[in-house]
């Protein structure tokens, strides 16, 4: 999945993170990406200006079908620290 997303992002000349944000923006989801660096904040904001076609969305949904288990966002120790 990661390789396919990276390849598609490269084709669109955006970062994989920007592609992911563009995919979910406007789907009644408000992403709140965290960053410590201005560079990445600017990249995240720029994702709102990426136009994805119906074909792009279909391709993304074929790469990561709805309901795909992508694992925990953190390792077991870190998950234990979350309240």
MOTA-V999552 format. One record per residue. N is the residue number from 1. RES is the residue in one letter. PHI is phi in radians with two decimals (999 if undefined). D_LAST is the distance of its C-alpha to the last C-alpha in Angstrom with 1 decimal. Layout:
BEGIN
<<N;RES;PHI;D_LAST> <N;RES;PHI;D_LAST>>
END
This chain:
BEGIN
<<1;X;999;30.0> <2;X;-1.07;29.2> <3;X;-1.07;32.9> <4;X;-1.18;33.9> <5;X;-1.15;31.5> <6;X;-1.08;32.6> <7;X;-1.12;36.2> <8;X;-1.14;35.9> <9;X;-1.08;34.2> <10;X;-1.07;37.1> <11;X;-1.08;39.6> <12;X;-1.56;38.2> <13;X;1.02;38.0> <14;X;-2.32;34.4> <15;X;-1.43;31.3> <16;X;-1.00;29.3> <17;X;-1.13;26.3> <18;X;-1.11;28.7> <19;X;-1.07;30.0> <20;X;-1.10;26.6> <21;X;-1.14;25.9> <22;X;-1.07;29.4> <23;X;-1.13;28.9> <24;X;-1.68;26.1> <25;X;-1.07;27.3> <26;X;1.56;29.0> <27;X;-1.86;27.5> <28;X;1.00;25.6> <29;X;-2.17;22.7> <30;X;-1.94;21.7> <31;X;-1.24;20.4> <32;X;-2.20;18.6> <33;X;-1.27;19.3> <34;X;-1.72;18.2> <35;X;-2.78;20.9> <36;X;-1.89;22.2> <37;X;-2.05;25.8> <38;X;-1.01;28.2> <39;X;-0.93;29.9> <40;X;-1.31;26.9> <41;X;-1.07;26.2> <42;X;-1.12;29.9> <43;X;-1.10;29.7> <44;X;-1.09;26.8> <45;X;-1.12;28.8> <46;X;-1.11;31.9> <47;X;-1.06;30.3> <48;X;-1.17;31.0> <49;X;-1.73;34.7> <50;X;-1.48;34.8> <51;X;-1.64;36.9> <52;X;-1.83;36.2> <53;X;-1.39;39.0> <54;X;-1.03;38.8> <55;X;-1.15;39.8> <56;X;-1.08;37.0> <57;X;-1.13;34.4> <58;X;-1.08;36.1> <59;X;-1.13;36.1> <60;X;-1.06;32.4> <61;X;-1.22;31.7> <62;X;-1.38;34.1> <63;X;-1.28;32.2> <64;X;-2.22;28.8> <65;X;-1.08;29.5> <66;X;-0.92;27.2> <67;X;1.60;24.9> <68;X;-1.15;25.1> <69;X;-1.42;22.3> <70;X;-1.76;21.5> <71;X;1.55;18.8> <72;X;-1.32;15.2> <73;X;-1.28;14.6> <74;X;-2.31;13.3> <75;X;-1.27;14.7> <76;X;-1.03;13.4> <77;X;-1.08;12.5> <78;X;-1.15;10.5> <79;X;-1.06;8.7> <80;X;-1.18;7.8> <81;X;-1.50;6.3> <82;X;-1.43;3.8> <83;X;-1.44;0.0>>
END
